[in-house]
């Protein structure tokens, strides 16, 4: 019996985000920082470097009420950086205001469906 690989492969990713108010300790999977939040991107970067060095990246955002997001870098291993950031911003803007400081839990699950030929 041999298994032959076919060219049919279908991959999908499901995103599940949970939003809540910022509290201490501040680190979950990501932090959304409003333009007039109590702490800005620089202070957030210093805090992250002190609490979890090398585990998060602070990304500046150019439009809207969101000034930056701090995201756990290991999440970029699961999907494209651009898709992940775009999705976070699309959903985060629904909750964020200029004064917001919102932590979010982000769970990524990947589903793969693959069909193979089986010689019997």
C-alpha positions as CSV (number, residue, x, y, z in Angstrom):
1,X,0.0,0.0,0.0
2,X,1.4,3.4,-0.9
3,X,0.2,6.9,-0.3
4,X,0.5,9.4,-3.1
5,X,0.4,13.1,-2.5
6,X,-2.1,15.0,-4.7
7,X,-2.1,18.7,-5.5
8,X,-5.3,19.3,-3.6
9,X,-4.7,21.1,-0.3
10,X,-6.9,23.5,1.5
11,X,-5.8,25.6,4.5
12,X,-7.9,27.9,6.6
13,X,-7.2,29.9,9.8
14,X,-9.8,30.8,12.4
15,X,-9.2,33.8,14.6
16,X,-10.8,34.3,17.9
17,X,-10.2,37.6,19.8
18,X,-11.3,38.5,23.3
19,X,-11.2,42.2,24.3
20,X,-11.2,43.7,27.8
21,X,-10.0,46.8,29.7
22,X,-6.4,47.2,30.5
23,X,-5.2,46.1,33.9
24,X,-2.0,44.9,35.7
25,X,-0.2,42.8,34.8
26,X,-0.8,44.2,31.3
27,X,0.5,41.4,29.0
28,X,-1.7,39.0,27.2
29,X,-1.4,38.5,23.5
30,X,-1.8,42.1,22.3
31,X,-2.3,45.6,23.5
32,X,-4.1,48.3,21.5
33,X,-2.9,51.8,22.3
34,X,-5.1,54.8,21.5
35,X,-3.6,58.1,20.4
36,X,-4.4,59.8,23.7
37,X,-4.1,56.7,26.0
38,X,-2.6,57.1,29.5
39,X,0.6,55.5,28.2
40,X,2.0,55.8,24.7
41,X,4.0,53.4,22.5
42,X,7.4,54.4,24.0
43,X,6.3,53.8,27.6
44,X,4.6,50.6,26.5
45,X,7.9,49.5,24.8
46,X,9.9,50.2,28.0
47,X,7.3,48.3,30.1
48,X,7.4,45.3,27.8
49,X,11.1,45.3,27.7
50,X,11.2,45.2,31.5
51,X,8.4,42.5,31.9
52,X,8.9,40.3,28.9
53,X,12.1,41.2,26.9
54,X,12.1,40.0,23.3
55,X,8.6,38.6,23.4
56,X,6.5,41.5,22.1
57,X,6.8,44.0,19.3
58,X,5.3,47.5,19.4
59,X,4.0,48.5,15.9
60,X,3.1,52.1,15.2
61,X,-0.2,52.7,13.3
62,X,-0.7,55.6,10.9
63,X,-4.4,56.2,10.9
64,X,-7.5,56.4,13.1
65,X,-7.8,56.5,16.9
66,X,-5.2,53.7,17.3
67,X,-1.6,54.8,17.7
68,X,0.1,51.5,18.1
69,X,-0.4,47.8,18.9
70,X,1.9,45.7,21.0
71,X,1.8,42.0,19.9
72,X,3.4,38.8,21.0
73,X,5.9,38.0,18.3
74,X,5.3,34.2,18.5
75,X,1.9,34.9,16.8
76,X,3.7,35.8,13.6
77,X,4.8,32.1,13.3
78,X,1.1,31.1,12.8
79,X,0.1,33.4,10.0
80,X,1.3,36.3,7.8
81,X,2.3,39.4,9.7
82,X,0.3,41.7,7.4
83,X,-2.9,39.6,7.6
84,X,-2.6,39.4,11.4
85,X,-2.0,43.1,11.9
86,X,-4.8,44.1,9.4
87,X,-7.3,41.8,11.2
88,X,-6.4,43.1,14.6
89,X,-6.8,46.7,13.4
90,X,-10.1,46.0,11.6
91,X,-11.6,44.4,14.7
92,X,-9.9,46.6,17.3
93,X,-11.1,49.8,15.8
94,X,-14.6,48.7,16.7
95,X,-13.8,48.9,20.4
96,X,-11.0,51.5,20.6
97,X,-11.2,55.2,21.1
98,X,-8.3,57.7,21.2
99,X,-8.1,57.2,25.0
100,X,-8.2,53.4,24.9
101,X,-5.7,51.0,26.3
102,X,-7.1,47.6,25.5
103,X,-5.6,44.2,26.1
104,X,-6.7,41.3,23.9
105,X,-6.4,37.6,24.0
106,X,-5.8,36.1,20.5
107,X,-6.2,32.4,19.8
108,X,-5.3,31.1,16.4
109,X,-6.2,27.7,15.2
110,X,-5.3,26.4,11.8
111,X,-7.4,23.8,10.0
112,X,-5.9,21.8,7.1
113,X,-7.9,19.6,4.8
114,X,-5.8,17.5,2.4
115,X,-6.9,14.8,0.0
116,X,-4.5,12.0,-1.0
117,X,-4.8,9.1,-3.3
118,X,-4.5,5.6,-1.7
119,X,-3.4,2.7,-3.8
120,X,-5.0,-0.5,-2.5
